[in-house]
Amino acid sequence: MRREQLTLLSLEPEILDWLQRGRGSLNEELIAEMMQAVLKLSRDETSRGDLKILNRALRELRYAFKVFAPYRGIRKVSIFGSTRVQEGDPYYQMAVRLGHRLAEEGYMVITGAGTGIMQAGHEGAGRDKSFGVNIQLPSAQEPNRFIRGDSKLMTFHFFFTRKLIFVKEADAVVFFPGGYGTHDEAIEALTLAQTGKSQIVPILLVDLPDRGYWKEWEGFVRGRMLNQGFISKEDLNFFKIVEDIEGAIEEIKKFYRNYHSYRFVRQDLVLRSLHPPSPALIESLNRNFRDILTEGEVRATGPLPEEADDPETVSLPRLLVPFNRKGFGRLRKMIDVINDQP
């Protein structure tokens, strides 16, 4: 314990100097809070095992943030599916075509870096347009040949840090048929959207015509989850089944036709778009989505002071939505209406 205290004491001048040099930045307060939390771990006599978890998780996330940072302005699509699909399989070829078409449309592709559907996504998109988010497993999942050795390949020890990156960086999520891992990621994406713990993005379930993989899954969702009251009808808005690649591409492009992004500022939702909202659109939103509004009405607004940390969106038109933070399925439908604005 004495050696640990001496080590922390020896680091204190360097830490204080670093914080001083960052004084006045938007991130100063957050970094200071993080440093305080780290130093408290010693006082709390946190176990070595818990410290190892925190240390590794922090290092994994820091490195992933660094890798993705230069590509912040490029839309990305996460692709999931079975690792057991062989290269000659129709699903594999379908995923290759999807990756290729996404790259043609200016998107980058994120996959788990392994074989099967993950490899197909990288093959189609090409190395320059691909990110690999690999996981260390007892069976040693090796990165596929299309991403191996690339600077955009990351390897994670924890599933939770890996899954965070998959969701955080994705502007759309595509699921091909797969096993436990694919369903785990799909249910997590839907849960995060339903509870408002992630940005709403297109969630597409891709299948070959007449295979019925996702339609059978949807039958269970409707017949059991919905009919027994475990989810609401609006929760079905979060996903869509498509059976051709151009259909998937069109769904993603349509989602970003006008809508850009949103964030919460105090009690309200600030929803950014590419085109100024028309009076007719605002009237329609207030009339048709009254059920998810609190006091007040949807109205146009300029950038709020709290958005100063997001300069890339400062010039975008905005809607201020007094959203109740419950009806995220209905919010997904509202985005569709905004995209349909003439």
N, C-alpha and C positions, 0 to 999 in steps of 0.2 A: 504493500500500500504506500509506503514511504517513497519508493522509487517512482511510482505512478504520479504522486503529487509533485515530485521534483521535475519530472518530465513536463507536466502541465505548466508548472511555474516557469520553466525555461522557455516555453512557447508563448507565454503571455505577452512579452514585449513585441514579438513579431505579429501576434494577433491584433494587438492594439494599433500598431503601425498600419497594418493592412486595413483595418476598419477606418482609421483616420484618413487614409488616402481615398477611400470610397465615400467619404462623407459628402452628403448632398445628392447622392444618386438615388434614383427611385427604389433601388433594391437595398439600400443601407439598413432600413429597419428590419427587413426580413432576414438579411444575413446576420445581423446582430442577434435576433431572436434564435436563429439556428445555432449560433456559437454558444449562446447562453444555455440552450437545451443540452448541447454536447458536454459542456463543462459540468452541468448538474448531474450527469451520469456518474461522475466520479464520487460526488457527494452522496448520491443515492446508493452507492455500493452495488451497482448493477452487476449481475453475474457475467462472467466472461462469455458464456454461451450467448446471452442476449446481446452483448456488445458486438459479437461476431456477426449476428444477424443484422444489426443496425449498420455496422460498418460496411458489410458487403452490399446491402441494399442501397446505401447511399452512393457507394462507388459505382454500382451498376447503373443507377439512374443518372448520375452526373455524366458518365461517359456517353450514355445514350442521348442525353440532351445535347451534348457537344457534337455528336455525329449528325443529328437531325437539324441542328441550328442553321447551317448554311442553306438548307432547302426549305426554310420556313414558309416562303411565299409560293411554294408549289403544292398543288393538291395531291393527295396520296390516297391509295386504295389498299386496304388490307385484304388478303385473300387466304381463306382457310379451306381445308379439305383433307382427305385421307392421305397419309404417307404411303399407303400400300398400293396405290394406283400405279400401274406399270406404264411405261412410256408409250406403248402401242394402244392403250385403252382409250375409248372415245372421250371419257371424262378428261384424261390428260390432254388430248388434242384440243378439247374445248377450252381448258384453262390456258393453254399456250395462245390460242386465238384471243382470249380475253386480255392477257397480258400485253400482247402485241397491239390490240386496239386501244387499250388504255394509254400506252406510250404514244401512239399516234395522236391521241387527243390531248396530250400534254400532261398526263398524270404520271406519277411514279407509283411503283408497286412495292408493298411490304408483305413478305411471307415469313414463315417460320424457318426458312433456310434449309430444310431437310429435303427428302425425296418426295415423290408423288406429286400431288397438286401444288405443293410449295415450289418444287423444282420447275414445274410447268409454267407457273406464273413468272418466274425469273427468266426462263427460256424465252417466253414470248415478249416480255418487256425489254430484255437485254440488260446487260450488266450495269450500264450507266444509269438506267432508270429503275434500278432495284435496290431495296434494302433487305438485309437478312437479319432476322431476330431469332437467333438459335437458342436452344436450351440444353444445358448439360444434363444428361441422363445416365443411369447406371449402364445402359446399353450403348452409350457414347454415340449420340446422333451426330454424324458428320455433316458439315455443310455441303450442299450439292455443288456440282462442278461449275455452275453458272455464277455463283456468288463467292466461292471459296477464294480467300486471299484478298477480297475487296475491302476497301476502307470503310464501306457502309455495312459491313457484317459485324454484328454484335453477338456475344454469347453470354447468356444469363444463367445464373445458378438457381434463382428463384422464379417460380411460375408467376408469382404476383407482380414482380417488377416487369417481367416480360409482357404480361397481359396489360399492364398499365400503359406501356409504350404502344402496343398494338392499338389500343383504343384512343389514347391521347393524340397520336399522330395521324389517325385515319380520318379522311373526309368522306369515306364510304367504306362499307364492309361487305364482302362477298363470301358466301359459304357454298362450297360444293359438297356433295355427299361425303360423309366421313364417319368416324367412330366416336369414342368417348370424348377425345380432345376437341373435335370439331363441335360437338354438341355443347361441351363445356363453354367454349368461346361464344357460341351462338346465344346460349341462355344468358351468359354474362352481358353480352352486348344489349340484349333485349331488356334485361333487368336494369342496367344502368340508364337506358333511355326512359324506361317506365318511371323510374324514381328520380329522374333529373340529375343523376350523378355524372352524366357525360353529355357532350353536345349531341343534339339530334342529328343523325346522318342517315343516308340511305342504307338499309340493311336488306341485302338481296340474297335470296336462296336460289341458287342456280342448279338446274337439272336438265338432262336431255329429255326431249319429248317422249311421252309415253312410259318413262321409267317410274314416275310416281313417288320417288323417294321423299321429297319435301311435301308433296300433296298428302301422303299418308301421315306425315308428321303434323301437318296442319289439321288433318282430321282429328287427331288426338287432342290438339290444342283447342279446337272448337268443341269437340264432343265431350271432353272431360274438363279442361280448365275453364272454358267459357260457360258451358252449360251448368257446371256445378258452382259457378260464381267465384272462382278463384282468380279470374281476371275479368276486366270489363271489355265490352265490345270495342271501345276506343283503343285498347291495347293492341288490337289487330292492325292498327294503322302503321305500326313500327316496321313491319316487314312486308316484302312482296316476293312472290315466286315468279321467276322468269325462266323460260326454256330455250332461249337463244341469246347469243352474245350481243347482237345489236340491240336487243331489248334491254339488256343490262346496261350497256353504254348509254342508251337513251334515258333510262331512269336516273342515272347519275348526272348526266348533263342537264336534264330537266330540273333536278333539285337545285342546281346552282344557276339556273337561267336568270333569276333576279335576286333571290335570297343569297346573302353572303355569310352572315354569322350572327351570333347573339351573345350577350353577357348580361348578368344581373348587376344592377347598380342600386344599392339600398333595397327598397321593396319592389322596384319595378324591373321589367325586362326591356333591354334596349336591343332592338332587332334591326340589323343593318341590311341594306339592299343595294343593288347596283343602279337601280333607277328610282327617281323620286316617287313616293306613293301618291297616287291620284286621290282627289277628294272622294271619288266613287269607291275606290278600294277601302279607304279608311271608314267610310260609312258602312260598307259591307262587313268589314271585320267587327265593328261595334255591334252590328245587328245580329250577325250569325254566330258570334263567339262570346256572347254575353255570359254564357255559363262558366267561362274560365276567367272572367275579369272580376277584379275586386272593385273598390270604389274608383270612380273616374272612368275615362274612356281612352281608347287607342288614339294617339295623336302623333303628328310629325314632330320631330325635334332635331336640334343640332347636336353635335358631340358634347357630352357632359364632361365636367372637369375630372371626374373619376376615370375617364377613359384616356387620360394623358399618357398612360403607360402602354397604349396601343396605337402608336402614331400611324401605322400602316392603314388604319381604317378611318382616320379622322375626316377624310373628304367624302365618305360614303353617306348617302341619305339614311335617315333613321326613323324608326317608329318607337315611341315609348308605350309599352304595353303593361297595364296594371294587372299582371298575370298572377293567378292564385297559387302558383307553384305546385299544383296538384294534377291538373289535366294535361299531362305531357302528350298523351295520345291525340288530344284535340289540338295542341300546339303544333304537332306534326302535320295535321290537316290544315292549320292556318298557314303554314309555310307553303303548302301546295297552292292555296288560294293566292298568296302573294306572288308565286311564280306564274300564275295564270293571268296576272295583270297585263292588259294589252300594251 
